[in-house]
Amino acid sequence: MQPYTSWQQTFDPLLTRGERNYWKSHNFSKLSDDVIDVVIQYASTLPSPQCEIFIAAIGGQTARLTPEAMAYSSRDANYVMNVHGRWESPADEAVCIAWAREFFTKSQPLPSGGAYINFLTQDEVDCVAFAYGAMYSRLVDLKKYDTANFFRMNQNIKPV
């Protein structure tokens, strides 16, 4: 489950105090029929009224920069899809997390690659390099200047 920080309490409406949350994310360059089919399949089996599948258009200005210009290197992504598992009762935790993970796995072969780093969960520490793509090794090199680990929110590149 995602940790609940004071920053998230203030700025993130997805994380209502007292609610339980778990999410996964993919980037897509296009929304194929296969993607839409998987979304429809899992949207029809939401395990909680608060669960959702969210698809947002990104592209635009992000595509005008080269992948090396900033830490976010998924410049070919036109869409980001998030699966939000949210529930109130601890009794619903296993089923909501299982639904989110299953949907993520089923849709995993379909995305263009990469993910938005802030949408990775604690169990995805091995996906940090995947999320940063070609920029990961450069960011690891830069992290040597952050010996106090000041930049540590969400999924972090650990100091060397």
Secondary structure by P-SEA (a helix, b strand, c coil): ccccccccccccccccccccccccbbbbccccaaaaaaaaaaaaccccccbbbbbbbcccccccccccccccccccccbbbbbbbbbccccaaaaaaaaaaaaaaaacccccccccccccccccccccccccccaaaaaaaacccccccccccccccccc
